[in-house]
Amino acid sequence: MSSDPIAFALRAPGHLAFPSNQDLADRFDSSGGRVERQPTGHLVFYRPDGRRFLATDPAGHPLHECEWETDRHGRAALIRARLHLDWGQWVGLKPGGLVNQTTLNLATKPGWQRITPDDLRAMAAQALRVPIDEVRWFYRDEDLSIDAKGLATIRHRKDAFYALEDGGFDRARFLSCMGAMHWDHIDFLPVVELFKSLLPGTGSAAFELIRGLYDDQNHTQPAPRPLRYRGIPTYPSEAAFRLFSSFFTPQAPGGGNPLTLFMDPTRAHQVTWLPAADPPVRYFDPDQGLCLTVQGSAAQKATLAQDRAGLSYFNPTGRRVMPLDRSLHISGGRLIVRDRTVETALSMPVPSVSTPAEARTAPISPMDWRTVFAQGLPLVSPDEAYGAVLFYPEDDREIGELAAQPFVADYLQDLGEQDREVGAIMSRAERVLIDHGDAVISTCVLFDRPRDYVARFRYAAYAQRQAQQLWTQCAEVRRWDWLERTLFVPADAAQDVSTGQAPYDLVYQWVPYDGFGSLSVLTAITTLLRRIVRAGGHAFLVGPSGLRDLLAKQRLEVCWEEPVEQLPTFRMHRTILPQARLKTGLTLFHARL
């Protein structure tokens, strides 16, 4: 640890990436900048105008960095921020980084010249089926315009998150987005869209920034500003409620249940949120590759940067299910992290932190999530493990193979619930193969009774994440017998266990993108499909549109086919990213032997 945390915070390589902040750090003492030490020992660095540009833990390790500039109205505006995740990755935040634009020809409407921005907001509210007051939060006057010919332009701005490959925006990869916040005057709480694309820890790091700026803006006020959840559309969830509740305290009108109210999309905004007395704070220890999250005086979460499972350890107190059998407790002044029966002792990066005595005896589940891998846990690097999320381009670049899989899997899941025939096919199946659906294995598993599942995978990090998800779903309902009959098999295994498990009643088959243009590959896939599906069995096959003829040659009847771009799940995705584009010809087939 540096003997001078302030100098370390300002001078250490990688702590500051924005040129204006680097210049300020070089002349910090003479520029009028200041630093405040919070009661927890954490440091917040301010520009001469009072805007924070860096927050660190007590030792000077960075938590987030903000870049400000003066807008055309003379106000300080946040233009970029960097968030330091528990496992060392940096995530970028760009206010207004994603802008979706819609044009309407109003010239055919009588009196279109009298249409005002509020009239456009009313049209948007009607189309989106939300109150006009909600629309006003996200559509400013400058986002709405009508030219001299009656062409209206409506811009929907969103704040965008990026994975920063080298810690800076030069190599930024789009992750997700949320409703554009008023960063200079925080007045609502957002929920991130495309949540499956969030890197682990992004949500809590973003709320750490939100709470920090909120405190800066309210410390001179007689009472803190109540906040409400806003979004178009709204995405309330229990996960969002838990995240909000870590940093803010919910209150429901009339003393009602805040969670129940929040989970109603039409009433979620009625819950008010005030600052929690003890929000979570983080402490980094690079020598151990450790980030410890503390709330009040209790250790809540520990993350090790070199963890090949890509998972954190949690305080078991009050938890019905211990996530992936990973717990932590304090013993003899040491932090003990436990993965089932394996314990690791670490030095404490912060004193005066404890855990209840019962945390030492957290129960262990009957089954380890790793046992589903028939040939042993595949070798996955820590960065691969933590980074196994789905990336979607914000522009018209083709969506990748893994990221396209949920459009089909989610659609089939919905179809199984809505279509009696498809639902019967899924529920009657005793033996199921999931082939190359590495990002959606858990979605293809029907949690109604035990059955045999075999999943062939190519991308080990994503398969590992799916195994963890399956364990979590089984743990929620305490049905370990469902997991016992599930096998994950690498696609390039010397001995293909999946064919030995045939015949299958149902097959979910994704054709790898690198095989789309190869007749020999497509022929081999359909030939194998014919061999492993039992008579009367079914297959959902995703591949190029030309597969119909090859399936027919194998006497596999095509019951129906649908371009993936026409599925409602993909159309919903396009409401978030309108330029989204799939691989040409990507088609879902339902085939029967």
N, C-alpha and C positions, 0 to 999 in steps of 0.2 A: 504494500500500500504506500502511495506517495505521502511524504511528510507535508505536502502542501496541496490539498485536494482542489483548491480553486485554480492554482496554476496547472495542475494535472488536467482538470476538466477543460480548460481553455487551450492547452498546448498539445495534448497527446494526439498523435495521428489518428484520423478517422472520427474524432469526436465532433468536429465541425466540418461540414461539406459545402456549405453555401458561402460563396466569396464575400458577401457583405458581412457575414458573421465572422469569417476569418479576419477580415480587416478590423472589425470592432474588437476582436480578441487581442489583436496586436497592440491596440491603443486603449485597452479597456479602462485602465486607471485614469487616463487623462481625458477620456471621451464623455464622461458623465454616466457611464454604465454603472450598474450596482448589482450586488448579489445578496440574496436573502437566504439564511439558513432556517429551515422549517423545524418545528418541534421534534420531528423524527430524525433530524440531522441532514435531510435532503437539501440540495442546493438548487436555487432558481436564479438564473442570470437574466438581467433586464437591460434592454437598450435605454438610451437616454430619454426616449419618449415613454418609458414605462412598459413596453411590450416585452414579454419573455421571449428569449431566443434560444435558451438552453436550460434543460432540467437534468439533474444528475442525482445519483445516490450519494450518501455522505462521503464516500471515498472519491467522488468525482467521475464515476462511470456513467456514461450518458443514458438518459431515458428517452428524450425526444429533443429535436432541434426544429426551430421555426424560422421561416424567412418571411419578412414583411416588406412591403413597399407602399408608397403613398399613391392612392388612386386618384382619378380625375376630380374627385370631390374634395381632395385634400385630407382624406381619412387614411389611417393605416390599415392595410388589407393583408391578410395572410395569403401568400401566393404558393408556398410549398411548406411541407413539414416532413420530417423523417422520424419514424418510430423504431426504437430498438427493441426487438423481440427477446424473450427470455433465452432463446437458444443461439443468439448472436446475429441472426438475420436482420437486415434493415428493410422496413417497408416504407414506401413513400406515400404521401397524401397530397393531392393537388386539388384545392378548391375549384369547383367549376371545370375540372379536367375532362369531363365527359358532357357533351352538349348534343342532345337529340333534337333535330329540327323538323317541324311539320309545316307544310304550306297548304293553305286553303284558298280557293278562288271564290271571293265574296261578291264578285262583280255581277253575278246573276241575282243577287238578293236585292230587292227594292230598298232604296235608301241606305245602301252599304256605306255611303260616305259618312253616315252618322254613327257607325259602329265604333265603340270605344274599347280600350283595353279591358274594362270590366265586362263588357259584352263577350269578349273573347274568353275571359275567365269563366263566364257562365256556360259558354259552349263546352269548354274543357271539363268543367264540373259535371255537366250532363253526360258527356261521353265517358268520363271516368267513373261516374256514379258516386261522386263524393261531394260533400258540402263545398260551396264556393269559398267559404272561409279557409278551408284546407288548401284550395288552389292558390289563394293569395300568398301563402307562405313560400311557395316555390316558383311562382311566376311574377316577376317584377315587371314594371312598365317597360323597361328596356328589353325584356324578353318577348314582348308582344309588339308587332308592328304591322301596318297596312300601307302598301305603296299606292301610288297615284292611279294604278290600274285595278285596284281592288284585290290584290294578292296579299293575303295575310300570312305572316311568318310567326310561328310559335316555337320558342326555344325552351326546352326543359333542361336546365343545368343540373348536373350531379357532381358531387365530390368523388374523385377517383382514387383508388388504392393501387399501388404498384409494388412488385417485388424488385428491389434494387440489387442487382447482381453483384455490383462492386461497392455497394453502400451509397452510391450516388445516382442521379437521374440519367446519366449518360447511357446506362444499360438498364432501362426500366421496362418491366413486363407487366402489363395490365392484369389486375387481380379481380377487383370488384368495385362496387360503387354504392353510394347512398345519397339521399336527398341533400341538396346543397345547403350547408349550414351557414348561419350568420356568425362567422368566427370572431368578429370584433364585438359581438353582442349576443352571446349564446342564449337562445330563448326557446329551444326545443331539444328533444332527444331523438336521434335517428336510429333506424335499423338498417344494417347493411344488406344489400341485395347480392345475389349470387354467393350465398353464404358457404356453399361447398368449395368455393375458390379461395376462402380465407386461409392464410397460413396460420398455424397454431399460435395463439397468443395475440393475434392482431386486434381482436375485439377489445380485450382488456387494455392493451397499449393505447388504442384509440381513445378509450374512455379515460385513461389516465391523463391524456392531453386535454380532453374536453373538460374534465373536472378541474385541471390546473388552470386553464384559461377562465373557466367559470368563476373560480375563487379569486383570480386576479381582478375580474370585472365587478365582483360583489363585495370586496373587502371593505369598501368605504360606504356601502349602502346600509341603511338602518335595518333592513331585513333582506335575506337572500331571495332572489327571484324564483318563484315556482316554475317548474318546467313541465312540459307535457310531451308525449310521444307524437310525432308527426311523420307522415309518409304518404306518398302517392305511387302505387297503392300501399295499404298498410300490411305489414308482415308480423303481427304479434306472435310471439312464441314463448314457451317457458324458458328457453335458453336466453332470449333477449331480456326477459323479466329478471332472471338471475344476474345477468351482467349489469343491468341498470341498478339493481338492488345492492350491488357491491359498492357503488359510488354514490347512490342517491337513495333516499328513503321514500317508499310509495305511500300515498294516502288516497283512499277512495271516498267519494262524497257520502256523507251520512254514516261513516264508519263501516262501510261494506268491505267485502274481500277484494283487495287490490288485484290479486292474480286473476280471479274470476272475471273482473271487469276488464282487465288488460287483455285477456284472451279473446274478447269479443271485438272483432275488427272495427265494428261500427261505433264502439264505445271506448276503445283503448285510450283515446285522447282525454278521457274524463279523469284518468288517474293523474294526480299531481305528484311531482318528485321534488324533494328538498334535499340539500346536501347531507350525506351520511356523516356522522361524527368522526368515524375512523375509516376512511377509505383505504383500500389495500395499497401498500407501498412495496417497492422492489429493491433488493440489494444484490449486486453482482460481485462475484468472486472469480475473476478470470483464471487464477491459478488452478482452481478446482473445476473450472468450466461450469460453475453453478450460478443459478439465479434463484433467490429465495424470496417468495412473496409473503408478506406479513400483514395481518389486519388486527389492529389493536395491539395486543401483546402475544398473539397466537400465530405460529407458523402455519400458513395455509397451503402453500404449494412450493415444490422444489423442482427445478428443471435442470437437467445436465446436458450440456451442449453436445457431448459425444455419445449420447444414448442412441443405439442402433434401432431401438423400437420407436423412437420419435414420440415418447410419452413422458408426461410429468408424474410426479408423486404428490399425493394429496393428504391433508389431515382428514382422518376418517370420522372425526367427531360429527355426529348428526347425519351421517350419510347412510342411506338404506343399502346402497350398493357401492362397494369400493372399486372405483374405475380400474379395470384390468388388474385387480389385486395388487395395486401399487399404493403404498401408504408411507407416511413419514411420522416420526415422533422425535422428541428431544430427550436425550438420556445422558446424564453426566456431562452436561455442557457440550455435547456433540449432537449433530443432526444425523439421525439414522433414517436412511431411505430403504424401503423393503419392497422387493419384487417377489411376491409369494413368500418363499422361505429364505431367499437370499437377501442378506442385510449388508449395507455399505455405510460405514461411518465417515462423516465429513466434518470439517471444522465449521464452526458457526461464523458467518460473516457479520452477525449483529448480536450484541448481548441482550439480556433481559427478554428473551423470547421463550415461550414455553408451549407445551401441548398437554392436554389432560392425560391422566394416568391410563385411561382406557384406550388411548391411541396406540399404546404399545402392544395391545392384543387384538388388533383389527382382524376380524375373521377372514379366512381364505376360502375361496370358492372351490367346489369339487373338481373343477377342470381348468387347465391352463389354456389360454387362447392359442398358444403356439402348437398345441398338439394336433391341430387340423392339418398341418403340413406333413404329408405322408412321408416325405424324404428329408425331414428336418427343416428347420427355419432357414430360409434363403439368406444369403449374405447381402445386407443392405447397409449403405453408409448412413451416418447420422443425418447429413444434409438431404439425402434421398428420402429418408424416413420422415423427417419433419416436413419436407417439401412435397409430399405426395398429395397434392390437391389438383383440381381441374382448372386449367387455364383457358380462358376464352378471349380471342382478339376483340378489341373494342371497335375495330374497323371491319372491312370486307375480306380480310384474309381468311383462308379456309380454316375451319375449326378442326382441331386435331382428333386423332382416332379415339383416344380415351375420353376426351371432353364431349364427344358426340354420343357416347354410350348411354348416359342418363336419359336422353330424349326418348330412346326406345324402351329402356327398362321401366322408367316411370310411367310411360304410356301403357305398357303391358300390365303393370301393376294396377293402374286405374281401370283398364279394360277388364281385368279379372274380377274386379269388384262390381262392375256395371253390366257386363255381358254374361248371362247365365251359362252359355255354352263354353266360352273361354274360361270362366271361373271353374267349371266342372273339369275341364282338361287339366288345369293346374292342381286342383284339390285331389283328384283321383290318382295322380302320378305317384308312384312308389319310388322310382329311380329317376334322378334328374341329372343331366350334364349341363354345366355352364362353361362354354368354351370361348376363351379369349375375351370374356366380359370383365376384365380385371378391375374396372372402376365401379362395377355395379353388382358384384357377386351377392352382396347382402340384400340388394333390392329384389333379386330373382328368387330368394329363399322365402317360401310361404310359411309363416309362423302360425300354423293351425294344428299340426301334429308332427311326430317324428317321421322322417323319410330319408332316403339315401341321396346325398348330394355329392357330386364330384365337380370340382372347379379346376380347369386347366388354365394356367396363367403364363404370360410372357413378361410382365412388368412386376418384379418382385416387391418393390416398395408399395405399389398400389394394392397388390394382393395382401400384403401384410396389413395395410390399413383396413381392408375389407374383413380380414379375420378378426381384427380388433372390434370392428363394428358388429359383426355377428355375435361375438362374445357378449358385447354390451346388450344387445337385444335379448339374448338368452338370459342374461343376468337379471334384466328387468322383470321377467316373468318366472325366473328361477326354473327354467326347463333345460337342464344340462343334457338331457337325453337327445335333444334336437342337435346339439353341437357334436355329440359323440359319433353321429352318423354322417359327418361332413368331412370330406378330404380335399385338400388343395394339392395339385400336382403341377410341377413345372412342365411347360409345353415341350421343352427340349430334353426331357428325361430319357435316359437310355432305355428304360423299360416303361412304356406308357401304361400306367395303372388305369387310366380312364377307359381304354378299350377293353381291359380285362373285367371292368365292372358292367359292361354291356350285357343284354340290351337295355336301352333306356326308354321309359315311357314318355319323357319330354326332354327336348334338347333346346337350349338357348345357344345359338351359334353366331359369333361375330367373325366375319371374314377379315383378316388383317389387311390393312390398307396396302401394304407392300405386295399383296397378292391379287389386287383388283385387276391388274392388266395381264395376268398370267393365266392362260387357258389351262395349263397343266396343274397349277395350284387350285384353281376353281374346280376342275374335274376331280382332283384328289379329295377335296373337301366334300363335295356332293356324293362321291362314291363311298367315302367313309361314313357319311351321314346315313346313307341307305343301309349300311352294314350294322350300325350300332343302334338304330331306332327299331324297336320291336314292331311287329305287325299291329296296326291300329294305333301306333304311337304318333306323336306330334313333334314338330320342330318350329321354333321361331328363329328365322335366319335373317341376318343383316349383311348385305353385300351389294354388289353392283346390280343394276336393273336387269342385266343379261342373264342372271342366274336362273330365270324361269325355265329356259330351254334345257339347261343342264340338269335341273331338278326333274324335269319331265323325262329325260333320258334315263334317269335312275328310278322311274316309276314312282316318284314322289309327287303326290297331287298338291298343287298350289291352291289352297282354299281362298286366299286373298293376298293382295300385296298393296303396299302403301308407301309412296315416297316419304322419307323421314322428314323432309322439309314441310310436308303437309300435316304432320302430326300436331295436335294441339299443344303438346309440351314444347315443341320447337317454336311454334307461333307465340307462345307465352314468352319464351326467351327473347324473341325479337321485339317485344314491347320494352325490354330493358336495353338491348343492343340491336337497334333496327337494321344495321348493316350485316348482321350475322349471316355467314354462308357456310353451308355444309359441302362435303365432297360431292362432286357432280354424280348424279345417279344413285346415291345412297338410298337403299330401299329395304323395307321390312317385309318379309314373306312369312306367311303361315302355311306350312306344308304338312301333309299327312301321308303316312305309308299305308 
